[in-house]
Amino acid sequence: MWYECNNDWHYFGMHGFWWLFWVVILIVIFLVLKPYLINKKGKDSSLEILRRKYASGDISTEEFEERKRMLEAE
């Protein structure tokens, strides 16, 4: 009887460990990728704003090219 109970607890212990393991792995992956995703989104939105200003005629072609090079270099 005690042996069966021991096996049940061992199963639930390891089952819980694997759930915890995968949750931690997913959190680490998210934390590693988050800065990359934020930077990429920021660059795209800045470039998009620059394109809109150029399309509306607020900035010249030379100014657009210069600012575009600066954004792409970052």
Secondary structure in CASP SS format (residue, H / E / C, confidence):
PFRMAT SS
TARGET T0000
AUTHOR 0000-0000-0000
METHOD secondary structure of the structure
MODEL  1
M C 1.00
W H 1.00
Y H 1.00
E H 1.00
C H 1.00
N H 1.00
N H 1.00
D H 1.00
W H 1.00
H H 1.00
Y H 1.00
F H 1.00
G H 1.00
M H 1.00
H H 1.00
G H 1.00
F H 1.00
W H 1.00
W H 1.00
L H 1.00
F H 1.00
W H 1.00
V H 1.00
V H 1.00
I H 1.00
L H 1.00
I H 1.00
V H 1.00
I H 1.00
F H 1.00
L H 1.00
V H 1.00
L H 1.00
K H 1.00
P H 1.00
Y H 1.00
L H 1.00
I H 1.00
N H 1.00
K H 1.00
K H 1.00
G H 1.00
K H 1.00
D H 1.00
S H 1.00
S H 1.00
L H 1.00
E H 1.00
I H 1.00
L H 1.00
R H 1.00
R H 1.00
K H 1.00
Y H 1.00
A H 1.00
S H 1.00
G C 1.00
D C 1.00
I C 1.00
S C 1.00
T H 1.00
E H 1.00
E H 1.00
F H 1.00
E H 1.00
E H 1.00
R H 1.00
K H 1.00
R H 1.00
M H 1.00
L H 1.00
E H 1.00
A H 1.00
E C 1.00
END
